[in-house]
Amino acid sequence: MSFAETFKALSDPARREILLMLRGGKMSAGEIGSHFDMTGATVSYHLSVLKKADLVYETKQKNFVFYELNTSVFEEIMLWFAQFKGENGDENK
């Protein structure tokens, strides 16, 4: 995972919405696409960007592809952000 790819993926509101939807568990591409007014190709592009950034991963079951959050990447991002916090929670030090 590169932070550049992660932040690029997070920069788009549609991709952030997809991530929020996936908090509830895995969803198929069709289920995800039904929440948006965009073509299937556009939804596929957004999912591809999220996969490239390792924010989601896919599993195939029969004729369906399901997407799920990769929480370990979010944990890594949070750890990276935490380094900017001052000791004992004091950000002004």
C-alpha positions as CSV (number, residue, x, y, z in Angstrom):
1,M,0.0,0.0,0.0
2,S,1.2,3.5,-0.8
3,F,-0.2,6.5,1.0
4,A,-0.4,8.3,-2.4
5,E,-2.8,5.6,-3.7
6,T,-4.8,5.6,-0.5
7,F,-5.3,9.3,-0.4
8,K,-6.1,9.4,-4.1
9,A,-8.8,6.8,-3.5
10,L,-10.2,8.7,-0.5
11,S,-10.3,12.0,-2.4
12,D,-13.4,11.0,-4.3
13,P,-16.8,11.4,-2.6
14,A,-18.3,8.4,-4.4
15,R,-15.5,6.1,-3.2
16,R,-15.9,7.4,0.3
17,E,-19.6,6.6,0.1
18,I,-18.8,3.1,-1.1
19,L,-16.4,2.6,1.9
20,L,-19.2,3.8,4.3
21,M,-21.6,1.3,2.7
22,L,-19.2,-1.5,3.1
23,R,-19.0,-0.9,6.9
24,G,-22.2,-3.0,7.1
25,G,-20.5,-6.0,5.4
26,K,-19.6,-7.3,2.0
27,M,-21.7,-6.3,-1.0
28,S,-21.8,-7.3,-4.6
29,A,-20.9,-4.7,-7.3
30,G,-24.5,-4.7,-8.4
31,E,-25.7,-3.9,-4.8
32,I,-23.1,-1.1,-4.6
33,G,-24.0,0.3,-8.0
34,S,-27.7,0.4,-7.2
35,H,-27.0,3.2,-4.7
36,F,-25.6,5.5,-7.3
37,D,-26.7,7.2,-10.5
38,M,-23.7,6.1,-12.6
39,T,-22.9,3.5,-15.1
40,G,-21.7,0.0,-14.2
41,A,-18.4,0.9,-15.8
42,T,-18.0,3.9,-13.5
43,V,-18.8,1.9,-10.4
44,S,-16.3,-0.7,-11.6
45,Y,-13.6,2.0,-12.0
46,H,-14.2,3.3,-8.5
47,L,-14.0,-0.2,-7.1
48,S,-10.8,-0.8,-9.0
49,V,-9.2,2.4,-7.5
50,L,-10.3,1.2,-4.0
51,K,-8.8,-2.2,-4.7
52,K,-5.5,-0.8,-6.0
53,A,-5.2,1.2,-2.8
54,D,-5.9,-2.0,-0.8
55,L,-8.9,-0.3,0.9
56,V,-11.2,-3.1,-0.3
57,Y,-10.7,-6.7,-1.4
58,E,-12.9,-8.9,-3.5
59,T,-14.0,-12.4,-3.2
60,K,-15.8,-14.4,-5.9
61,Q,-18.7,-16.7,-5.2
62,K,-20.3,-18.4,-8.2
63,N,-21.2,-15.6,-10.7
64,F,-20.8,-12.8,-8.2
65,V,-17.9,-10.6,-7.0
66,F,-18.3,-9.3,-3.5
67,Y,-16.4,-6.4,-2.0
68,E,-15.3,-6.0,1.6
69,L,-13.4,-3.4,3.6
70,N,-9.7,-4.1,4.3
71,T,-9.6,-2.8,7.9
72,S,-5.9,-3.4,8.3
73,V,-5.2,-0.5,5.9
74,F,-7.4,1.8,7.9
75,E,-5.6,0.8,11.0
76,E,-2.2,1.6,9.3
77,I,-3.5,5.0,8.3
78,M,-4.7,5.7,11.8
79,L,-1.3,4.8,13.2
80,W,0.4,7.1,10.7
81,F,-1.9,10.0,11.7
82,A,-1.3,9.3,15.4
83,Q,2.4,10.1,15.1
84,F,1.4,13.8,14.6
85,K,-0.3,13.9,18.0
86,G,1.8,15.2,20.8
87,E,2.7,13.2,23.9
88,N,0.0,12.7,26.4
89,G,-2.6,13.9,24.0
90,D,-1.2,17.5,24.0
91,E,-1.0,18.5,20.3
92,N,0.6,21.9,21.2
93,K,3.9,20.5,22.4
